[in-house]
Amino acid sequence: MKLYDYNVKDAKGNMVSMKDYEGKVLLIINSATGCGLTPQYDGLQNLYDKYQTKGFEILDFPCNQFANQAPGTEEEIKSFCQSRYGITFKLFSKIDVNGNNEDPLYTYLKKQQGGVLGSAIKWNFTKFLVDKNGVVIKRYAPTVKPEKIEEDLAKLLN
């Protein structure tokens, strides 16, 4: 399967085809609202503001698998992110990124850029950069700030 063969649920529970993002550069993240890395939302929104009109999208998948740091409903998470960080990019349904119930999209992402042993996601705010053709170009560790991704992102958009 290819990236565009997957379907995911948005924050309202509607199915969304990844094909809707064909031709766009994507940054796919697993997030949490109660994490020490949550302030990365500021940097993510800055990237989105700067590059969204050039064909860039951020796909945000809340995940409660790491120390239960994404509590609440999708609506509560969305409200928190919008009021605290002003995010305007797409929020999806809460998912698992590891284990028996992991979302198939994350199984795919990890196989494409898994590193050692196909590497499980280690924490919130792991980021995957995807080019306009749906190729997973790079995986960034949770501690990599969005500003450090900008150079790679700009290259893909040009």
PyMOL commands that set and color helices and strands:
alter all, ss='L'
color gray80, all
select helices_A, chain A and resi 3-5+18-21+40-54+74-85+104-112+116-118+146-157
alter helices_A, ss='H'
color red, helices_A
select strands_A, chain A and resi 7-9+15-17+25-31+56-62+90-91+127-130+136-140
alter strands_A, ss='S'
color yellow, strands_A
deselect
rebuild
show_as cartoon
